[in-house]
Amino acid sequence: MVIRSVAEAIRGQALARAAPGDSLRQACLAMRAADAAAVAVMTGPRLEGILCETDVIRRGICESRGMDVTQVAEVMTRDPRSIGADAGLAEALDVMLKAGIRHLPVLAAGQVAGILSMRDIPAGYRVMVDRFLAARAGPRPLEERARPH
């Protein structure tokens, strides 16, 4: 099956969620239960932010914050970029690469439908996009090219 849309890429995935007032431990347990690397931080149906493993490590553990006393709101990424479920993988990959992110909340009819991870995009597709972008940029100057040994 060729995956073309964001909706197809996240189909069947459980949405891991946390509330802004949850502890980091609760959010990590939600990630583990959903076998996910990020949770949508929500107040009711409203997306407040996203918390990924990197946020927990860099803003939580590395800063010696307690897993049971630190609230998700203290370390989450607020107002994250998002994408519509009907968007194509090329658009999603473009957003992720330009923003330097690996997880992208997916919205359908204004509601959070899931989180697209870079690992949800087939590797062959990512390689194809990388090659296309390199070709579009044109050849590198001679001084940047590797010299034969």
Secondary structure, DSSP 8 states (H G I E B T S, - for coil): ----BHHHHHTT----EE-TTSBHHHHHHHHHHHT-SEEEEEETTEEEEEEEHHHIIIIIGGGT--TTTSBHHHHSEES---EETTSBHHHHHHHHHHHT-SEEEEEETTEEEEEEEGGGS-HHHHHHHHHHHHHHH----GGGS----
